[in-house]
Structures are given as C-alpha cells and as structure tokens.
Amino acid sequence: MKLKEILQALDAELLVEGLDLEQKISCAFGSDLISDILHCTLEKTLLLTGLINPQIIRLSDMIDLYGIVFVRGKKPTLEMIEMARERGLPLISTKHTLFKSSGLLYNLGLRSCRITHG
C-alpha cells in the first residue's frame, strides 16, 4: 500500500511536507504503549498511535518506522514535526480512532507487522 493511499483511506492530513507519497508500506502496528512498540515490532512498520510526545519521534531512531499516524484527531507539536522532518519521517493525523484506522487499513490489504511473542 502506498503512503498516498493511506492518507486517502484515513481521510488524513500529512504533517511533514516534501516526502515520497509513492513510498510502499507493507505493514502496520497500533499501540499507545512505548514499551509494546519497542519490544514487539520486528520489521519496518507504520505506527498508529495516540501518543503525542517527542519520545515517539525519537523511537524512530530505535526501530525502523515508515511513519507515524496520530489517531483521534491528535496533532504533534511543531518541535515534533521538525524532529520528524529532520529524519524524513512521515507524520499523519486522522480523526479516526486507533481501532477504526487499523480496520480501514487492514480491509484495504495492509497487514499487521510481525511481532515478538512474550
């Protein structure tokens, strides 16, 4: 699934300009717990979350993220947007809940990322 298709499916806003909207995204993971995100994802992932703090951007330095979708209408601070711009990390905001966003993307063929068990 391409980034531009994700934006359309979620009726979402891209918050970092100048990025490749043709980028292919193969899987996603949804969580509001940094510990789950850090210990679960085993591959490059689109993260869906309601967390709005700079740590969520710094997380992209530790795990391989395609980008971050902020759900429930949340929007990051200008500081966070600048941090993402420096990393070339797409930030997206949608009014949909985490559950609905995940369902919409799953129904369009975006699969869940592989996770560790335990």
N, C-alpha and C positions, 0 to 999 in steps of 0.2 A: 504494500500500500504506500502511496506517495504522501509526502507531507501536505501537499495542497489538497489531497482527498480527505485527509484527517481534518484539516481546517474546515472544509465544506461539510463533512459529516457531523461535526460537533457545533456547527454554526459559530465558529470560534474566531478569535482575534489573535493574529501573530504580533507579538510584542517586541520582537527583535527583527529589524528590517535587514534586507540585503542578504538573506540566506537562500540556499538552494531549495526551492519548493518541489523540485523533482526528486529529491532525495527519497530513496526507498527505505521504508521502515518495516521490519519483519515481525516484531513482537512488542508487547507492552506488559507493564506491571502496575497495579494500583495499590497504593498504601499511604497512610498518614503517619506511619511509624518509621523513622530513620533506621532504627535497628533492623527492622524487617527488610528494608530496601538494601541495606549494606550486606546482609547475610543471606539474601535469597537469590539475587539475580546472578546468573551465570553467563549471560551473553549481552550483547548490545541491546539496549532496551529503551522504549519510550515510557517515561514515568508519568503516571496520572496521580495527582495528589492535591490535597487541600492545604499543605504546609506552606506557609509564607514566611520564610526567614532565610537569611543569607547562607545558612548551613546547607540548605537544599541545593543551592548552586554549587557550593564547594564539594558537595557529594559527587558531582560530575567529574571531579578530579580523581576520585577513588574508584568509581565504577564507570563503565562505558555507556553513556546515555546518548540516544538520538536527540532527545529533547525532553522538555517538561511541559505537561498540560496541567494547568491550575484549574480545578473544578469549583463548582458552587459560586461562580462569579468572582472568585478571588483574583487579585492582581498583585504582582510583586512591586516592591519599591523601585524607585529609579536607580538606587545603588545596585539592587539585584539585577535589573535589566542591563546595566553597564557591565557587571560581572559576567553575565551570560554573553553579551556582545563580544567581550574580550576572548571568550572561549569558543565563539562560533556556535553557541548552544541555543537552539530554538526554544523560545518561551511562548506558550499558547495559553489563552484564557477562554474558558467556556462557562456558560451559566448552568450547564447540566451538572447533576450530581456525579459522584465517582461511579456509582452503580450504573446509571444511565449511560454515561460516557463509555464505560467499559463495554456495555451491552451493544451500543451502536457500532463501535469499532469491531467487536467480535463478530457481529452479524454481517459485517462487510468483509470479513475474512482475515482480520488481524488476529494473530494467535497470541496466546499467553506465552510469556518468556519461560524458559526452563529455570527451575528454582532448586535450591538445595533442599534436602529433607532433613529435618531435625531441629 
